[in-house]
């Protein structure tokens, strides 16, 4: 098995694309994705440009976003993207490592990242937030879910494959957001039942360009 986190993530999500879709393809009761996409949508006009980082198989959030917005979904897994293109034909998709993605500055009204920051090595998470800040138009919005510090750049079995996980504690996540120029509109811990048990995530909806620096 490769020791490269990105290779582990890519091969893992390719191998269990159908299993992931079966486990997470439908909204669960009180699904926070539904609530927070609605909250994001209350700040955006129809047709706004939205970048979804780690779109996976085009599950609940992608479907909801594409109903109103011009969506570009990015994922490292070709297997996941093949499913997403079939499930959400209104959206556009691109295969890329989100930490190496090159996009024009000020080209999106919002960026979303649902359960994908926990696959980014911890040292790369704050620099990615700074890149997101540059991709957003002034006053643009970031909607993201973050882990709570339970994984320290670890490889663990998940859905039958080795998978890379990494996360900071909520205070560090919030500090990284501020350093990248984001001001939270919502910053809270939300628990939910999933196909794999009960999970708690830090959900943040934040506006760019008000405070902080973008280094």
N, C-alpha and C positions, 0 to 999 in steps of 0.2 A: 504494500500500500504506500502511496506517495505520502511524503511528510509536508507537502505544500498545501496549506489550508484551502486555497482556491481550487486546486485539483481535486481535493477530497469533496468539497461542496459540489463541484460540477459533476463528477462521476456519481456521487451519491444521489443527487436529484435526478440525473438521467436514469439511474437504475430503478428508482422507485417512483417514477412519475405517476403511474396509474394508482399506486397505493396512496400517494399523497393526495391525489384528487379525490379518491374515495373517502379518505379520512377528514379532509378539510374543505371539500368542494362546496358544501352547503352551509348556510348560516346556522349557528346554534342559537338556542333561546337567549335573548339578551346579548346577542353578538355585538361586541364593542365596535367591530368594523362598520356595522350598519349605523350605529349611533354617531360615530365620529365622521364617517363620510357625509352624513347629513349635516353635521356641524360645519364641516369644511365647505359644503355646498352652499350654506347660508351666507358665506362671504364671497362667493364667486358668481360671475355671470355665466349664462349658458354659452357653451363654446369655448370656455377658458382652456388654455393649454395646461395639461397636467402630466407630469412625469411620475410614473410609478416604478420605484426601484425594488427589484426582487419580486416581480409580478407573478412568478411561478406559473401555474397552469391556468391563470385567468379565472380565479375563484371569486368569491363574493364581492370583494372590494373592487376588482377590475370591472366586473359586470355593472355595478352601481355607478362607478365613475364614468364609464363609457355611455351611459344613458343620457348624460348631459354635456360631457366635456370632450375635448380633443385630446385623447390619451395616447401617450407613448409608454409602453411597458418594456422594461429592461430586465433581463435575467441572464445568469451565467450558464444556465442549463438549456441546451437545444431541445431535450426531451420535454421539458416543461413548456417551452415556448411553442412547440408544435401543438400541444393541447390548447394553450391559450389562444392561438390564432384561430383554431376551430370553434372555440367556445365564445370568443368575443371578436367577431369579424369587423366590428366598427372601430376597434383600436388598432394602432400600429405597434409593432414589436421589434426589438433589437437585441441581439445576443452580445453581451458585454459583461466584464467585471466592473461593477459600479464604481469601484475605487479608482479605476483607470479610464473611466468614461470621459470622452471629450465632447462637450456641447457648447454652443454659443452662450456668452454671458447674457443675462437678463432676457432669457427666451421662454420662460415658463411662469405661469401665474401661481402654480402650486406644485409641490413635490410631495409624494407620499412614500412611505416605507413601512409596510406591514410585516412584522415578524422577520425582518431581513437584517436589521442591524446586529442581531445576535449571531450572525454568521460572518461578521467583519472582525478581523483581529483588533484587539483593544487599542493598539497603537495607531490604527488607521481610522478609528471612528471619528475623532474630532477633526482630522483633516478632511474627511468626507463631508462633515457638516459645513465646513468652510467652503468646499466646492459647491455644495448645494446652494449656499447663500449667494454665490456668484451666478449660478444658473437662474435664480429667481429674479423677476422684475422687482423694483423697489416696492416694498410693502407686500411682497409675495408671501405665501403661506407654506409651512412645512407641517405635515401630519405624519407622525411616526410612533411606533411602539418600540420600547426598549426593554431589554432584560434588566434584572435587578442585582447583578453581580454574582450570580450563582455559578458562572462558568469562567474559568481563567484560561482562555485559549486552549480548550480541551477538545479531544476527539472522543466521542461517545457513540455507542450503538443507538440508532434511531430509525424506526420504520424499516428495520432489517438491513441497514447499511451503516458503515462508519460515517459520522457527521461531525463537522467542526462547529464548536459553539464558543462564544465569547461575550461577556457583558460587564458593564460597570454598575456600581450602585447608583440609585436614583440621584443622589446629590451630585455625583460626578457627571452624570448625563446632563443635568440641568446646568452645571457650570460650563460644560463643553458647548452647550447651545448658546449660552450668553457670550462666550468667547468668539463664537462664529457669527455674532450679530443678531441673534434671535431673541425675541421677547415672548414668553409664553402667554397665550390666551387661556389655555387649559393645560394643567400638569397634574396628573393624578394616577394613583394605582388602581387598576381595575382587575377584578377576578372574574373568571368564567370557567364553565365546564367544557372540556374538549373531548374528542374521541380518545385522547390519551390521559385524561384525568383533569383535575382542577389546576389552573394556571393563573398567575398574577403577573401583569405587565405594567410598566410605566407608559402611559399614553400622553403624548404632548401634541398640542396644536399651537404653533408659534408663528409670529410674523417676523419677517426679515427687515433689516435695514434701519431699526430704531436705535439700538444701543449696541455696544460691543465693537469688536474689530473682526476683520475678515482676513486673517493672515494665512 
